[in-house]
């Protein structure tokens, strides 16, 4: 794309913290499109009398849209306007949640879940782009680290409050409460955010090249590709670790505790990565350190797999290192991107490759663990660490935006 990127962004000198936090909360509300079905999975099967296969489809189908249209969303968000895309995506999500609260046929549930994928994708492309623009250079890595926690926080809140709502008011109450939350966030953002779209765009001239030419240019651009590849190996690994690693712990009570603790450690790691990338290391170096730490943890896992106490400590270390990666990858985009167009494309590509990793990772790890046990797990993690480290090293060679 020869004429798409002509000017760098202007950077504001102070961070709009209220707006940043509210946009982050809107991301939490959008991530609850996943968590609300995760915590209500058993009740959903019981109410609709469907099997685990269809129930599993209702959980995962939201991510299909991001897998297919991730990069496309970045292109169109820049054309339509990031503010409009964010508000529209939240309102669509609210409408779909409200329709689900009426407990329609399971066929409509599946259709609504597919449509929720567009809502989810719109938020994860537009929200971080606006957050980066509203952040001063000295705070961008911190705000990106905060943004990176939205998924884990959504699951934590859903597990804490959502289960109580589910117990008191059943499926309808849970889905209706989500509709109220996500629509409230849309209304608050309309009232708080500047509605002038020019504030969220850089002054670039985007040419009329064919769609597939633009698409290919995004994949070829290291400023958008490398952070997304770093993120790909994270999503390939973390979901699998959180799912399968607790099974190596023999004590049921400790296993149950670890299932709660590990996601929280991952979320803390993501925010910590933003702080480290802001004040000590570049985001690329943070990602490199994280993958090296993950590899060391995997090696220790193989050496001390027979000691249950050490096993739990090593698991916590592995998940902490893995949690650093998304904070680093998300911080790379505003660091490397020269304008909001590249930022939007970067977040779209992260959504696409992130969904690809989350789709490929669990079956890969499950197959290897079933065949080779903990040695197979360690081997795959070491391969992922090597590839993630290579991507991080390549990203260090990309000249950053001088104003970031």
N, C-alpha and C positions, 0 to 999 in steps of 0.2 A: 504494500500500500504506500504509494510514493507521496501522496499529498495529504494523507489523513492526519499526520502529526506535524504541526508547523510551529506551535508556540507552547511554551511551558505554562504551567498554572501559576497564578498569583497566589501567594500564601498569606493567610491572615496571621496576625501576631498574637492573638489570644484565642484560647479554646472556649467554645460555647458548651460548657460542661452540662448545663441543664438539657440542652438539645441532644447532646451525645448520650447521656444516660437514658433519656426518653426513647431515643431511637434504639438503643440497646434493649430496652424493655419491650419494644415492638418486635425485636428479633426473638426475644424469649417467648413472646406470645405466639409467634409464627412457628417456633420449634416445638411448641406444645401440640402442633398438628401431628407430630410423631408420638410424643409422650402420652397424649390422652388415649391413644389406641393401644399403646404398650401396657399401661396400667389397667386398662379395661378389657384386655385380651380374653380372659376366661369368661367374663360376663357377656362379652360379645358372642362367643361361641355358644354359650348357653341360651342367650336370647334368640339368636337366629338359627340355632340348631345346624350349624355348619361345622365341617371338620377343620383340623389344624392347617391343612393346606390352603383352603380359602381364607381362613383367618390370618395366616401368614401373608397372603397376598394383600389383604387389607392393610397390613402394617407397612409393607415394603413398596407398595405401588406409588406412593407419594414421591419417592426418589427417582422413579423412572423418567419423569419430566426433566429433572435436572440433568440426568445422564444423557438425554437426547438433545435438549435445547439449551444447555448451560451457556455456551458461547453465543448462541443466537440471542439470548436474553440480554447479554452485555451490549450487543450491537443495537438492539431495538430500544433499550433503556436510554441510551444516549440520544437516540432520535426522538423518542417520546418525551423524555424528561424524567430525571431520577425521582423528583418529588412526586410527580403524578404516578409513576410506577409503584413507589412505596405505598402511597395511600390507597391506590387501586388494589394492590395485592392484599393489603390488610382487610379492606372491605369485602373483597371476594372471599377471603378466608372466613370472615365473620358470617357471611351469608351461607356458606357451605356448612359451617359448624351448626348454625341455627337449623338448617334443613336436616342435619344428622340428629339433632335433639328431638325431632318429631318421630324418630325411629321408623323410617320408611323401609321399603324392601331392601334386601341385602344387595340386589343388583344396583340400586341407586347409591347405596353406601359405597360400593366399589367405584362407581362413576364419580361420586363426589370426592373420593380419595384421590382419584386420578387428577381431577380439577384442582384439588388442593396443592398438587405438585406445582402448578403455575403460580399459585399464591406464594408458596414457599420460595420458589425460584426468584420471583420478583423482589421479595424482601432481601434475600441473601446477596442479590446483585446491587440493589439500590441503596440499602441501608449502610453497608460499610463504605461505599463510595461517598455518600453524604457525610458520614462521620469523619472520614479522612479530610474532606474539604473544610469541615467545621473545626478541625484540630490544628493548633499551631504546630510548627515543625518540632518544637521541643516536647510535644506531647503525643505525637502521632503513634509511636510504637506502644505507648501506654493505652491509648484509646483502642488500638487494634487488638492489644492483648485482652482488654475488657470485652470487646466484641467477640473474640474467639471463645469466651466462656458461655455464650448465650445458650448453646445446645445443652451443655451439662447442667446449667442452672435450671433450664426448663424441666429437665427430668427430675432434678432434686425437688423443685417446688411441686411438681405433679405427684411425686411419691409422698411428699409431706402433706399437702393440702388436698390434692386430687383424690387420693384414696378415701379420705374422710367424706368428701362430696359424693363419691361413688357409693359409699356405704349408706349414706343418708338419703340420697336422691336418685340413685341408680344411673343408668347410662344417659338418660335424657337430661338429668341435672348436670352431669359432668360436661356433656357437649354444649349445653346451653350456657353454662358458666364460662366456657372457653369462648363462645360467641360474644358474650358480654365483654370479656377481657380484651379480646383482639379488636373489637369495634371501638371500645373505649380508647385504646391506644391510637387508633386511626383518628378519632375525634380530637384527642389531645394534641397530636402532631399537627393537625390542620390549624389548630388555634395557636400553637407555639412556633412552628417553623416559618421561616420566610418563604412565601409562595412564589417568589420570583425565581423561575427556573434558571435564569442566567447565572445566579449565584452558585449553582451546583455544576456548572459546565465550564470548561476551559474554552478560550477563544481559539478554537481550531477549525480548520476548514476540512470537513469530511466530504470526500468526493463521492461520485456516483458509480463507483466500480461495482461490478456484479457481486452478488451476495457471497458466492463461493470464493471469489477472489479475496474479499475481506476476511472470510473465515480462515482461509489458508494463511493470510498475513498474520492473523492473531496467533495461530499455532507456530508460526516461524519466529515470532517476536520473543526473544529471550526474557524481556521484561514482564511478559504475561505468562510465558510457558514455564520457566524455571520455578517460580514460587508454587505453581500448580502441581508440578511434578514432585516437589518436596512434600506437598500436602497429600498427594496421591499415596505415597508409601506410608504416610501416617494413618490414613483412613483404612488402608489395607490391613494394618496391623492392630490398631488400638481396639476396634470393635471385636476382633478375634481374641485379643488378650483378655478383655473384660468378660467375654463369653466363656472361653475355654480354660483359662488359667486357674480360676477358683476350683475347678474339678480336680486339680492335683493336690488340693488340701484335704486331708483325710477327716479332720474334725468338722462335723456339720455346723456347729455353732461358730467356729472361727471362719468357716467358708461363708456363712451367711453375713458375718460382720465384714469380711473382705469385699463382698459384693456391694456393700454400701460405701465402704471407705475408698475403694479404688477409683470410682468415678469422681469423687470429691478431690482426690489427690491429682487426678488428671486435669480437672478444672483449675485447681490452684497452680499447676504447672503452666497452663496456658497464660494466665494473667502474669505470672512471674516472668515468663519469656518476654512479654511486652515491656516490663520494667527493666530487665537486663538489656534488651535491645535499645532502650531509650538512653541508658546512662553508661553502659559498660562495653557492650559488643554490638557489632552490626547484626541485623536479623539473620543474615547469611551465616555468620559465625555461630550464632545461637543455635541455628538448625544443625550445623555441623557438630557442635558439642553435644547436642541432644541425641543425634544418631550414634555418635561414638559411645556416649553413656549407655544408650540402649543396647549396643553390642556388648559392652562390658557386662551389663546386667544379665544378658542372655548367656554369656560364657560362665558367669558365676552360678547361674541357674543349673547348668549342666554339672558343675562341680559339687554343688551342695544340695542336690535335689532330695537327698534322704533325710535332711534335717528340717522338720516342719517349721520351726521358729525362724531359721535363716531363710527358708523358702518364702515366708510371708514378707520378711524384710526386703528380700530381693524383688519380689513382685511389686512392692510399693515403689522401690527405686526405678524399676522398669517403667511403670505407669507414669511416674513423675517425669522421666526423660521423654517418654512418648508425648506427654501433655505439653511439653515445651514446644514441640514442632508446629502445631497450628498457630500458636501465638507468633512464632518466628515467621512462618509462611505468610500470614495475613499482614504482618508488619513489613514484609519485603515489598508488597505491591505499591503502597504509597511511597516507599523509599526509592523504588526503581522507576515507577511510572512517571512520565513527563507531563501528563494531563489527565483529566477525569475520564476521557475516552479510553485511554489505556487502563485506568483503574477499573472502570466498569467491565471491560473485557477480561481483565485479570480475575476479578471476582466471579465472573461468569464461567471462566475456564476452571477456576478452583471448584466451583459447584459441580461442574461436569466430571472432572477427574476425581474429585472427592467421592462422588456417587459411584464412579467406576471402581475405585478402591474398596468401598464398602460393599459393593456387589461381589467382587472377585475374592476378597480376602477371606471371609468366613468359610466358604466351601474349600478353598485351598488349605487353610490351616486345619480344618476338620479332617480332611482326607489324610494329610501328613501326620497329624496326631494319632489318628486311628491306626495308621500303619506303623509308625515308628515311635510313638509316645513322646516323652519330653525331649528326646534327642532330635526328633523331627521338628518340633516346635522351635528349638534353638537354631537349627540349621536354616529354617525359613526366616527367622528374625535376623540372623546374621547377613543373609542375602539382601534383605530389605534395607538393613543398615548400610551396607556397602553402596547400594544404588542411591539411597537417600543422601549419603555423604558425597557421592559424586555430583549429584544435582546441586547440593549446597555449595560445593567448591566451584562449580561452573557459575553459580549465581554471584559469587564473590568477584568474578571477572567482569561483570556487567557494571558499567559506569552509572552510579546513582544520579538521580535528579539533584543538581547542586543546591536547590532551594529546599530539599526535603529535610 
